[in-house]
Amino acid sequence: MEKDIAHVLVDLRDPKETEKGFIPGAVSIPANELAVAKDTFPADKSAPIILYANQLDEQAFKTVRNWGYKDTAVLNGGIDAWIKDGGKIEKLVEPDVGEEVQHGVKEGI
């Protein structure tokens, strides 16, 4: 993936998998919710769309192509191949609930 090319990177995995780590810049749209997310895709149909999951999701690829995004690709091997090739991943950061509660108590909330 070229870093200087504007693209949309879509993580098709289940949210529980995404919590474990995702490719930086990826948007999480689980494969089973893709159809209802159509309006969140760019209006510019020439925007490159890159899809990834744990395994090839041919139906998701066909769906996005049928929406008119001809420059659609699937990341071969998914996130596992990305990691194996030295790609970085990010993880969701959970807020420290204890700090929030203590802060609220200090503020009289």
GULO-24323 format. One line per field, with one value per residue: residue in three letters; z, x, y of N, C-alpha, C, O, CB in turn; residue number from 1. Coordinates in pm, 1 decimal. Each point is the difference from the previous one (the first is absolute). Glycine has a CB too. Example, Ala and Ser with C-alpha at 12.3 -4.5 7.8 and 13.67 -1.06 7.14 Angstrom:
// GULO-24323
type: [ALA | SER]
n.c3: [780.0 | -196.6]
n.c1: [1319.0 | 154.2]
n.c2: [-569.0 | 222.3]
ca.c3: [0.0 | 6.0]
ca.c1: [-89.0 | 82.0]
ca.c2: [119.0 | 119.0]
c.c3: [0.0 | 73.0]
c.c1: [90.0 | -77.0]
c.c2: [120.0 | 109.0]
o.c3: [66.5 | 16.9]
o.c1: [103.6 | 50.9]
o.c2: [-1.9 | 110.8]
cb.c3: [58.1 | -231.4]
cb.c1: [-292.8 | 67.5]
cb.c2: [-115.4 | -173.6]
seq: [1 | 2]
//
This chain:
// GULO-24323
type: [MET | GLU | LYS | ASP | ILE | ALA | HIS | VAL | LEU | VAL | ASP | LEU | ARG | ASP | PRO | LYS | GLU | THR | GLU | LYS | GLY | PHE | ILE | PRO | GLY | ALA | VAL | SER | ILE | PRO | ALA | ASN | GLU | LEU | ALA | VAL | ALA | LYS | ASP | THR | PHE | PRO | ALA | ASP | LYS | SER | ALA | PRO | ILE | ILE | LEU | TYR | ALA | ASN | GLN | LEU | ASP | GLU | GLN | ALA | PHE | LYS | THR | VAL | ARG | ASN | TRP | GLY | TYR | LYS | ASP | THR | ALA | VAL | LEU | ASN | GLY | GLY | ILE | ASP | ALA | TRP | ILE | LYS | ASP | GLY | GLY | LYS | ILE | GLU | LYS | LEU | VAL | GLU | PRO | ASP | VAL | GLY | GLU | GLU | VAL | GLN | HIS | GLY | VAL | LYS | GLU | GLY | ILE]
n.c3: [0.0 | -211.2 | 325.3 | -264.0 | -27.2 | 157.8 | 101.1 | 126.3 | 193.1 | -17.6 | 293.0 | -198.3 | 337.7 | 118.5 | 88.4 | 90.1 | -232.7 | 79.3 | 295.4 | -135.0 | -145.2 | -196.8 | -203.3 | 199.8 | -109.5 | 111.8 | -41.7 | 241.8 | -297.4 | 226.6 | -307.1 | 146.6 | -95.9 | -342.4 | -19.2 | 205.9 | -148.5 | -293.7 | 165.3 | 77.6 | -333.8 | -29.7 | -105.5 | -118.7 | -158.3 | 33.7 | 330.8 | -91.9 | 129.7 | 161.2 | 56.1 | 258.0 | 73.1 | 166.1 | -324.5 | -256.6 | 121.5 | -334.5 | 146.5 | 33.3 | -304.3 | -95.3 | 181.9 | -130.7 | -301.6 | 39.4 | 93.4 | -319.7 | 148.4 | -348.6 | 272.9 | 143.8 | 101.2 | 164.4 | 182.7 | -209.4 | 305.7 | 93.1 | 141.7 | -88.6 | -222.9 | 198.4 | 185.8 | -226.2 | -91.6 | 326.0 | 26.7 | 261.3 | 109.7 | 101.9 | 248.5 | -31.4 | 185.5 | 185.9 | 63.1 | 219.4 | 27.6 | 210.8 | -143.3 | -11.8 | 309.0 | 84.6 | -181.5 | 146.2 | 285.1 | -74.9 | -94.5 | 296.7 | -226.4]
n.c1: [83.3 | 158.1 | 40.5 | -121.1 | -292.1 | -216.9 | -34.7 | -275.2 | 229.0 | -312.4 | 136.9 | -207.0 | 83.1 | -274.0 | 9.8 | 175.1 | 212.3 | 8.7 | 102.6 | 266.8 | 75.9 | -145.3 | 236.9 | 75.8 | -305.5 | -220.9 | -264.5 | -36.2 | -172.4 | -36.4 | 54.6 | -271.3 | 33.6 | 68.9 | -299.2 | 29.2 | 286.6 | -168.9 | 36.6 | 323.8 | 82.7 | 149.0 | -274.3 | 268.3 | -171.2 | 329.3 | -18.3 | 238.5 | -272.2 | 286.6 | -256.2 | 193.2 | -189.4 | 187.4 | -23.5 | 20.8 | -247.1 | -12.4 | -220.5 | 197.2 | 78.2 | -294.3 | -65.1 | 213.9 | -67.7 | -301.1 | 98.8 | 126.6 | 271.9 | 110.9 | 189.5 | -144.5 | 306.4 | -114.0 | 248.0 | 84.5 | -103.2 | -270.5 | 151.9 | 183.9 | 136.1 | 34.3 | 186.6 | 184.0 | 93.8 | 110.9 | -343.3 | 69.6 | -236.1 | -95.0 | -61.4 | -275.7 | 187.6 | -219.7 | -42.2 | 203.1 | -351.0 | 210.8 | 1.7 | -316.8 | -31.7 | 208.9 | -140.1 | -277.3 | 125.0 | 124.0 | -289.6 | -165.7 | -34.0]
n.c2: [-117.2 | 213.7 | 86.2 | 152.9 | -177.9 | 217.0 | -323.1 | 3.1 | -181.8 | -163.6 | -122.8 | -213.9 | -30.0 | -44.1 | 321.5 | -254.1 | 69.9 | 305.7 | -68.1 | -127.3 | 288.9 | 208.0 | 4.2 | 270.9 | 70.4 | -232.7 | 174.1 | -243.4 | -64.2 | -291.5 | -97.0 | 78.5 | 332.2 | -45.7 | 80.9 | 240.2 | 123.3 | 95.1 | 263.1 | -72.7 | 12.6 | 281.9 | 125.2 | -142.5 | -272.7 | 90.8 | -104.7 | -230.1 | -151.6 | -115.6 | -228.2 | -60.1 | -237.9 | -148.7 | -18.4 | 173.5 | 195.0 | -156.4 | 180.2 | 246.4 | -9.8 | 24.1 | 252.1 | 176.6 | -76.8 | 94.9 | 303.3 | 22.9 | -151.9 | -53.1 | 13.2 | -316.9 | -91.6 | -235.4 | 147.8 | -281.9 | -102.3 | 189.3 | 167.0 | -255.9 | 175.9 | 250.8 | -163.5 | -118.3 | 293.5 | 85.5 | 65.3 | 175.3 | -183.7 | 280.3 | -183.2 | 166.9 | 197.7 | -193.5 | 334.2 | -118.4 | -94.4 | 113.0 | 279.2 | 19.5 | -45.7 | 217.6 | 219.2 | -46.0 | 39.1 | 279.2 | 108.9 | -84.8 | -271.1]
ca.c3: [0.0 | -4.7 | 107.7 | -49.2 | -79.7 | 80.4 | -16.2 | 111.3 | 47.7 | 73.0 | 79.8 | -7.0 | 107.7 | 112.7 | 93.3 | 103.1 | -62.6 | -21.1 | 129.4 | 23.7 | -80.2 | -134.8 | -78.4 | 18.8 | -103.1 | -45.2 | 48.1 | 31.8 | -48.3 | -8.1 | -129.1 | 4.5 | 4.4 | -114.5 | -84.7 | 59.2 | 12.4 | -134.5 | -1.8 | 67.0 | -94.9 | -67.8 | -119.3 | -111.8 | -29.0 | -39.9 | 120.5 | 20.8 | 118.2 | 34.8 | 98.0 | 61.4 | 102.5 | 35.7 | -120.3 | -115.8 | -1.1 | -140.3 | -10.1 | 32.2 | -116.4 | -107.3 | 40.9 | -16.6 | -144.8 | -58.1 | 33.8 | -95.6 | 36.6 | -86.1 | 54.4 | 126.5 | 15.4 | 125.7 | 54.4 | 2.8 | 127.7 | 108.2 | 100.0 | 35.0 | -98.0 | 26.6 | 116.3 | -39.8 | -85.9 | 78.4 | 12.1 | 136.8 | 33.4 | 114.9 | 83.9 | 63.5 | 135.3 | 91.7 | 106.3 | 134.6 | 65.7 | 137.5 | 0.5 | -28.7 | 117.7 | 103.3 | -41.3 | 25.6 | 144.4 | 41.3 | -49.8 | 62.0 | -92.2]
ca.c1: [-83.3 | 73.3 | -45.9 | -40.3 | -121.6 | -122.7 | -74.4 | -86.0 | 37.9 | -116.5 | 16.6 | -127.9 | -8.1 | -89.9 | 54.3 | 85.2 | 130.3 | 56.3 | 51.1 | 131.0 | 97.2 | -43.8 | 97.2 | -23.0 | -78.3 | -111.8 | -135.3 | -62.1 | -135.7 | -11.0 | -51.7 | -145.8 | -63.0 | 49.6 | -107.8 | -61.7 | 103.1 | 27.7 | 1.2 | 119.5 | 110.3 | 19.6 | -79.4 | 92.7 | 8.9 | 135.7 | 80.2 | 36.5 | -57.3 | 75.2 | -74.2 | 71.8 | -67.1 | 84.5 | 5.3 | -56.8 | -144.7 | -30.1 | -128.5 | 23.7 | 69.4 | -98.8 | -94.9 | 62.3 | 18.4 | -132.4 | -36.4 | 67.2 | 140.3 | 73.7 | 134.8 | -19.1 | 94.1 | -2.1 | 133.6 | 23.9 | 44.7 | -59.4 | 84.2 | 110.3 | 105.6 | 48.1 | 89.0 | 114.2 | 84.7 | 56.0 | -94.5 | -36.9 | -141.7 | -39.9 | -102.4 | -89.4 | 40.6 | -114.0 | 21.9 | 14.2 | -127.0 | 29.5 | 38.0 | -119.2 | -85.8 | 64.5 | -9.5 | -137.5 | -19.1 | 69.9 | -74.0 | -131.5 | -100.1]
ca.c2: [117.2 | 126.0 | 86.6 | 131.5 | -9.7 | 1.9 | -124.4 | -38.3 | -132.3 | -49.2 | -120.8 | -71.6 | -98.3 | 19.0 | 100.2 | -60.6 | -18.6 | 132.9 | 46.6 | -60.4 | 72.4 | 32.4 | 75.1 | 143.9 | 67.8 | -83.1 | 24.6 | -128.3 | -26.6 | -145.5 | -47.2 | -18.4 | 132.5 | 76.1 | 51.5 | 119.2 | 103.6 | 52.5 | 146.7 | 50.7 | -7.2 | 128.6 | 29.6 | -17.1 | -143.5 | -36.8 | -19.5 | -140.0 | -64.2 | -119.8 | -77.7 | -111.4 | -80.0 | -113.9 | -81.7 | 68.4 | 17.5 | 26.8 | 69.2 | 141.0 | 55.8 | 16.5 | 103.7 | 132.5 | 19.1 | 26.3 | 137.2 | 87.8 | 22.8 | -93.2 | -15.7 | -70.4 | -110.5 | -72.9 | -21.0 | -144.5 | -52.4 | 77.5 | 64.6 | -88.7 | 23.1 | 135.6 | -8.5 | -82.8 | 82.7 | 109.9 | 110.8 | 36.5 | -1.2 | 81.0 | -61.3 | 95.8 | 35.5 | 6.9 | 98.2 | -55.2 | 31.8 | 41.1 | 141.2 | 79.7 | -2.6 | 81.3 | 139.4 | 39.9 | 13.8 | 121.9 | 115.0 | 0.3 | -57.4]
c.c3: [0.0 | 105.7 | -50.8 | -83.0 | 93.4 | -30.9 | 120.8 | 33.7 | 91.6 | 66.8 | 9.0 | 114.8 | 105.0 | 96.3 | 109.4 | -53.2 | -17.8 | 129.2 | 29.1 | -78.0 | -141.0 | -70.5 | 17.2 | -119.1 | -48.9 | 64.6 | 23.4 | -49.6 | -12.3 | -129.3 | -0.4 | 9.2 | -121.2 | -81.7 | 56.1 | 14.7 | -133.6 | -1.5 | 70.2 | -91.4 | -75.6 | -122.7 | -125.7 | -24.9 | -46.3 | 120.2 | 14.5 | 132.5 | 23.2 | 114.9 | 63.9 | 109.5 | 39.6 | -118.6 | -111.8 | 10.4 | -140.2 | -15.8 | 29.4 | -117.3 | -113.2 | 32.0 | -27.0 | -147.8 | -66.7 | 34.3 | -91.5 | 32.3 | -74.2 | 51.1 | 140.4 | 3.5 | 136.2 | 43.5 | 16.0 | 134.8 | 119.9 | 96.3 | 40.2 | -95.7 | 20.5 | 113.2 | -36.7 | -85.5 | 72.5 | 12.6 | 145.2 | 18.1 | 118.8 | 78.2 | 59.5 | 142.0 | 84.2 | 103.9 | 134.5 | 80.2 | 142.6 | 8.4 | -25.2 | 122.7 | 110.1 | -35.6 | 28.5 | 147.2 | 48.8 | -41.2 | 60.0 | -88.4 | 56.3]
c.c1: [88.3 | -55.0 | -55.0 | -128.0 | -120.3 | -78.9 | -90.3 | 35.2 | -111.1 | 30.7 | -136.0 | -20.8 | -104.0 | 61.7 | 89.2 | 139.6 | 70.0 | 59.5 | 139.8 | 110.4 | -51.2 | 109.5 | -30.3 | -73.5 | -120.1 | -130.4 | -62.8 | -143.6 | -10.1 | -69.0 | -152.1 | -75.6 | 36.6 | -112.2 | -62.5 | 99.4 | 31.9 | 13.3 | 121.5 | 122.7 | 10.8 | -90.6 | 84.2 | 23.1 | 138.9 | 91.7 | 35.0 | -57.2 | 77.7 | -73.0 | 91.6 | -83.6 | 97.2 | 16.2 | -69.8 | -151.3 | -39.3 | -130.6 | 15.8 | 67.6 | -99.4 | -99.0 | 56.7 | 23.1 | -133.8 | -51.0 | 69.2 | 144.9 | 85.4 | 141.4 | -10.0 | 95.2 | -19.3 | 144.8 | 21.1 | 55.5 | -51.0 | 102.0 | 118.5 | 117.6 | 62.0 | 103.0 | 127.6 | 97.9 | 55.6 | -90.5 | -37.2 | -150.9 | -22.3 | -104.2 | -85.2 | 46.7 | -124.7 | 27.9 | 10.1 | -122.0 | 23.5 | 36.1 | -121.9 | -90.4 | 59.4 | -10.8 | -140.9 | -27.0 | 64.1 | -77.8 | -140.9 | -109.0 | -52.3]
c.c2: [124.3 | 93.0 | 132.7 | -1.9 | -1.3 | -126.8 | -20.8 | -144.1 | -49.1 | -133.9 | -67.3 | -98.3 | 38.1 | 101.2 | -58.5 | -26.3 | 134.0 | 55.6 | -52.4 | 70.5 | 21.1 | 79.2 | 148.7 | 62.2 | -77.9 | 43.9 | -136.8 | -2.8 | -152.0 | -42.8 | -12.8 | 132.7 | 85.4 | 64.5 | 127.1 | 114.6 | 67.0 | 151.4 | 60.4 | -4.6 | 131.9 | 16.5 | -20.7 | -148.6 | -42.9 | -21.7 | -147.9 | -52.3 | -128.9 | -68.4 | -103.2 | -63.5 | -110.5 | -94.6 | 76.2 | 6.1 | 44.8 | 78.1 | 149.5 | 70.0 | 27.3 | 111.1 | 138.6 | 29.3 | 34.6 | 139.4 | 100.1 | 31.3 | -102.8 | -25.3 | -60.3 | -118.7 | -65.4 | -19.2 | -150.3 | -43.3 | 77.3 | 58.1 | -88.1 | 19.2 | 138.4 | -1.9 | -76.5 | 79.4 | 122.1 | 120.4 | 24.4 | -14.2 | 92.4 | -78.3 | 110.0 | 24.5 | 15.7 | 108.1 | -70.0 | 44.4 | 48.7 | 146.9 | 88.3 | 7.5 | 86.6 | 146.9 | 51.7 | 21.6 | 128.9 | 123.2 | 6.6 | -56.0 | -128.5]
o.c3: [82.9 | 9.0 | 66.1 | -39.9 | 92.4 | -116.3 | 100.9 | -84.4 | 101.8 | -66.3 | 64.5 | 4.2 | 7.5 | 16.7 | 43.3 | 74.4 | 20.8 | -2.9 | 70.1 | 34.7 | -54.4 | 65.1 | -14.9 | -115.8 | -78.6 | 113.5 | -87.5 | 47.2 | -99.9 | -46.3 | -100.8 | -4.9 | -7.8 | -37.8 | -75.8 | 36.0 | -8.2 | -65.9 | -11.4 | 34.7 | -11.3 | -68.6 | -105.5 | 75.9 | -12.8 | -16.3 | -6.4 | 103.8 | -89.2 | 104.5 | -66.3 | 62.6 | -37.5 | -12.1 | 24.8 | 24.5 | -28.5 | -88.0 | -68.5 | -35.3 | -58.3 | -88.7 | -60.8 | -44.4 | -87.2 | -71.4 | 4.5 | -72.5 | 48.3 | -32.3 | 98.3 | -98.7 | 91.0 | -79.7 | 89.6 | 49.1 | 113.9 | -34.8 | 36.1 | 43.6 | -14.9 | -11.6 | 35.2 | 8.8 | -62.1 | 50.4 | 78.8 | -95.3 | 75.9 | -53.0 | 26.6 | 70.0 | -29.3 | 55.2 | 23.0 | 45.6 | 46.2 | 92.3 | 63.4 | 32.8 | 62.6 | 86.9 | 50.1 | 37.6 | 81.0 | 68.3 | -30.3 | 21.0 | -61.6]
o.c1: [90.1 | -121.4 | -84.0 | -49.3 | -7.5 | -21.4 | 11.1 | -8.9 | -29.0 | 35.7 | -91.3 | -101.3 | -46.1 | 122.0 | 94.3 | 97.6 | 120.8 | 102.7 | 77.3 | 117.6 | -72.2 | 88.4 | -114.8 | 33.1 | -79.7 | -2.8 | 4.9 | -85.8 | 44.0 | -93.6 | -64.6 | -123.0 | -37.4 | 10.4 | -34.1 | -38.9 | 92.5 | 89.3 | 23.7 | 105.3 | -98.6 | -33.0 | -52.2 | 71.1 | 26.8 | 115.8 | -88.5 | 12.6 | 10.6 | -23.9 | 87.5 | -85.3 | 117.2 | 99.8 | -74.3 | -65.8 | -11.4 | -11.1 | -59.7 | -35.9 | -0.7 | -38.6 | -66.3 | -22.2 | -5.7 | -84.9 | -30.0 | 63.9 | 22.3 | 59.8 | 44.0 | 16.0 | -59.2 | 84.4 | -56.3 | 97.7 | 25.6 | 116.0 | 105.8 | 115.0 | 121.0 | 107.6 | 110.3 | 121.1 | 62.5 | 42.1 | -10.9 | -77.2 | 92.2 | -66.1 | 47.9 | 40.2 | -85.9 | 110.0 | -63.7 | -8.1 | -68.7 | -43.2 | -15.5 | -52.2 | -71.5 | -24.6 | -17.1 | -71.8 | -58.4 | 3.4 | -76.7 | -118.2 | -85.0]
o.c2: [12.8 | 18.9 | 61.0 | 105.5 | -81.0 | -34.2 | 69.7 | -89.1 | 63.0 | -97.3 | 51.4 | -69.8 | 113.9 | 0.8 | 66.1 | 10.4 | 11.2 | 67.8 | 65.3 | -10.7 | -83.4 | 55.7 | 41.7 | -25.2 | 51.4 | 47.7 | -86.5 | 74.7 | -56.9 | 65.2 | 28.8 | 1.0 | 117.0 | 116.6 | 90.8 | 111.1 | 80.8 | 53.2 | 120.3 | 53.5 | 72.8 | -96.7 | -36.1 | -65.9 | -119.4 | -38.5 | -85.3 | 64.9 | -84.2 | 60.6 | -55.8 | 63.0 | 3.7 | -71.0 | 95.0 | -101.2 | 119.3 | 85.3 | 83.1 | 112.3 | 108.4 | 76.0 | 84.1 | 112.7 | 86.6 | 53.3 | 119.3 | 76.3 | -111.0 | -102.6 | 59.6 | -71.8 | 58.0 | -40.9 | -62.8 | 56.6 | -38.9 | 22.1 | 51.4 | 5.3 | 16.9 | 58.7 | 41.8 | -20.4 | 85.9 | 104.1 | -93.9 | 11.0 | 29.8 | -89.2 | 110.2 | -92.9 | 83.1 | 4.2 | -102.8 | 114.1 | 91.1 | 69.2 | 104.4 | 106.6 | 78.1 | 83.7 | 111.1 | 92.7 | 71.9 | 102.3 | 91.4 | 27.1 | -64.4]
cb.c3: [37.8 | -254.7 | 81.0 | 41.1 | -275.6 | 118.1 | -239.8 | 15.6 | -119.4 | -94.8 | 69.2 | -249.6 | -46.7 | -41.2 | -88.2 | 30.0 | -138.3 | -180.3 | 12.1 | 6.2 | 192.5 | 7.8 | -153.6 | 256.7 | 12.4 | -147.1 | -38.1 | 153.7 | -27.2 | 296.7 | 66.0 | 114.0 | 256.7 | 30.2 | 2.4 | 85.2 | 200.0 | -28.6 | 5.6 | 183.7 | -11.3 | 149.3 | 236.3 | -23.0 | -46.3 | -194.1 | 117.6 | -238.4 | 48.4 | -180.8 | -62.7 | -115.7 | -53.7 | 251.0 | 110.0 | -164.6 | 277.8 | 26.0 | 135.8 | 280.1 | 123.3 | 33.0 | 236.5 | 269.9 | 89.2 | 85.3 | 232.3 | 30.5 | 182.2 | -161.2 | -235.4 | 112.9 | -243.9 | 22.3 | 31.1 | -296.0 | -230.6 | 14.1 | 46.6 | 50.5 | -149.3 | -65.7 | 120.9 | 0.3 | -132.0 | -122.5 | -306.1 | 110.0 | -163.6 | -69.7 | 25.4 | -213.8 | -53.1 | -90.2 | -155.2 | -57.0 | -188.2 | -43.9 | -144.2 | -274.9 | -123.0 | -33.6 | -228.9 | -238.8 | -54.6 | -86.8 | -182.1 | 107.3 | -135.1]
cb.c1: [-273.5 | 167.7 | 251.5 | 287.9 | 129.6 | 14.2 | 175.4 | -180.1 | 278.8 | -187.0 | 285.3 | 112.6 | 285.8 | -212.2 | -296.6 | -298.9 | -205.4 | -269.2 | -311.0 | -231.1 | 255.8 | -330.9 | 141.1 | 173.8 | 286.5 | 159.9 | -26.8 | 234.2 | -64.5 | 86.0 | 279.1 | 161.2 | 41.0 | 183.8 | -10.4 | -120.0 | 2.5 | -212.3 | -270.7 | -201.3 | 68.6 | 269.0 | -86.5 | 40.3 | -267.4 | -149.0 | -22.1 | 198.1 | -243.0 | 245.3 | -300.9 | 303.3 | -352.7 | -175.3 | 78.1 | 258.5 | 3.8 | 133.8 | -58.1 | 54.8 | 211.5 | 62.5 | -25.6 | 133.5 | 200.5 | 35.8 | -4.5 | -282.8 | -86.2 | -195.3 | 41.7 | -259.7 | 224.3 | -304.2 | 54.0 | -56.9 | 172.5 | -313.7 | -306.9 | -279.0 | -238.4 | -328.6 | -310.0 | -266.7 | -196.0 | 176.0 | -77.5 | 273.6 | -119.4 | 114.7 | 100.3 | -233.2 | 296.1 | -164.1 | -59.8 | 264.8 | -47.4 | 120.0 | 245.8 | 65.6 | -7.8 | 183.1 | 193.3 | 4.2 | 53.3 | 215.2 | 209.5 | 191.4 | 196.6]
cb.c2: [-137.7 | -47.0 | -168.1 | -45.1 | -44.5 | 289.8 | -169.3 | 249.6 | -11.5 | 217.1 | 47.7 | 94.1 | -168.3 | -236.8 | 67.1 | -114.6 | -216.3 | -28.2 | -54.9 | -207.0 | -11.7 | -55.1 | -232.2 | 35.1 | 57.3 | -239.1 | 310.4 | -98.7 | 282.7 | -77.0 | -150.2 | -221.6 | -129.8 | -271.3 | -323.5 | -259.6 | -207.9 | -246.4 | -128.2 | -129.2 | -322.7 | 94.5 | 201.5 | 286.7 | 125.0 | 167.6 | 284.3 | -28.8 | 185.0 | 41.8 | 90.6 | 47.3 | 47.6 | 90.2 | -311.0 | 25.2 | -60.4 | -294.3 | -295.2 | -169.0 | -231.9 | -318.1 | -237.2 | -134.0 | -249.1 | -296.8 | -189.8 | 18.7 | 203.4 | 181.6 | 137.9 | 144.2 | 56.3 | -77.5 | 288.1 | -54.1 | -40.7 | -165.3 | 71.7 | -170.7 | -169.0 | 37.1 | -34.2 | -183.1 | -163.3 | -181.8 | 41.9 | 148.1 | -266.4 | 307.5 | -308.3 | 18.3 | 31.2 | -250.9 | 277.3 | -111.5 | -262.6 | -299.6 | -165.6 | -173.1 | -308.7 | -270.7 | -147.0 | -217.2 | -322.0 | -221.0 | -103.0 | 166.6 | 168.8]
seq: [1 | 2 | 3 | 4 | 5 | 6 | 7 | 8 | 9 | 10 | 11 | 12 | 13 | 14 | 15 | 16 | 17 | 18 | 19 | 20 | 21 | 22 | 23 | 24 | 25 | 26 | 27 | 28 | 29 | 30 | 31 | 32 | 33 | 34 | 35 | 36 | 37 | 38 | 39 | 40 | 41 | 42 | 43 | 44 | 45 | 46 | 47 | 48 | 49 | 50 | 51 | 52 | 53 | 54 | 55 | 56 | 57 | 58 | 59 | 60 | 61 | 62 | 63 | 64 | 65 | 66 | 67 | 68 | 69 | 70 | 71 | 72 | 73 | 74 | 75 | 76 | 77 | 78 | 79 | 80 | 81 | 82 | 83 | 84 | 85 | 86 | 87 | 88 | 89 | 90 | 91 | 92 | 93 | 94 | 95 | 96 | 97 | 98 | 99 | 100 | 101 | 102 | 103 | 104 | 105 | 106 | 107 | 108 | 109]
//
